[in-house]
Amino acid sequence: MKTYIALFEYEAGKPGYGVVFPDLPGCISAGDDYADAFRMAHEALALYADSEDRLPEPRSLEEIKATWEAWPEWEQQYQFQVAQIRLYPLAEAVKLCSEKAFAIAVSRTFMS
């Protein structure tokens, strides 16, 4: 299964996270808190993959930093965390997103 880099954007002291996938233009998500955004990111990725004929190969964080044209803006203007989101088939992603145990994986997703 493919794993894509996701950027979880937040504002200190304000609720909510926005999620962007640099490798997948237009694939975005959001959540009330990190755990919610993490679950919704899996669902957004699965929905995106389900609607596309072919997905690009995932890039490493280093490749994204070097080639994604929006990286300099993100680095200077946003507070964000980087996580890896694994692509699951849509039905499996929806099921995972509804399970409480899924939140346990949240603490292990941040990249250094």
N, C-alpha and C positions, 0 to 999 in steps of 0.2 A: 504494500500500500504506500501511496505517496504521502509525504509530509511537507506541508507548506509553512513558511514563516508568516506569522500574523503580528501586527503591531496593535497593542491595546493602549489607546490614548485616554488620558484622564486629566482632570483639573483638580489640584489639591483642594480639599475642603468642599468639593461639590460631588454629588452623587452621579453615578453613571460612567460607563466606559464605551468608547467607540472602537470598532475593530476594522482594520484595513489589511488586505492581503496584497502586498506589492506585486506578486507574480500574476495576480488575477484581476485585471481592471474591472471595476464595477462590483466586485465581490466585497461587500461591507456588511457589518452587523453592529449590534450594540446590546448593552445589558444594564440593568440597574446597579449591579456590583460586578466584581471580577468573575465570580463563579457563574453568574447569569450570562455575562458576556462570553465566557469560555464555552458554555453550553451552546449559546446561540451561534458562535463562530463555527462550531462543528456542523450545525444544521445549515448555515449559510454556505459553507464549503461544499457540503453534499448537494444542496440545491443547485449551486453553480455548476458543479460537475455533471449533474443530471441534465442540465440544459445545454451543455456544450458538446459538440462532436468530438473535440480533441482538446485536452488540457496541456498547457506548457509544462515542461519539466521544472520541478522546483529548483530554485536557486538557494545557495547557502547565504547566510547573513552577510558574509564578506562580499559575495557577488552582488547582493542587493545594495550594500553600501557603495560599491564601486560603480554600479550601472543604473540604479533606479534614479530617474531624474528628480523625483520628489524627496530623496533622502536628505539633501542639505537643508531643505525647509523643515522637515520633520525634526532633524537633529537640533536646529536652532529655535524652533517655535513651539514645540509640543513636549509635554511630559508623557512618556510612554514606556511600556514594558514590551519585551519581545518574547513570543512563545511559538512553539511548534504545534501545528494542528494537523492531526492525521486525517486523511480522507477515508471515510467509511462510506459504504453504499447508503443511499438515502434512507431506506427503511431502518437500517441498523443505527444510523446517526440519530434519527428521531427517537428510537427506543432508548439509546444511551442518554440522550438529553433529558429524558423524563425520569431517569433513575436517580435517586438521592445519592447513591454510592459514587456516582460519576464525579461529584464535587471533590472527592478525595484526590483525584488525579490533578486537580488544579495546582496544588503546591509543588508539583513536580514538573511543570511545564515551562517555567521561566528559563531562558537561556542566559548564560553568563557572557 
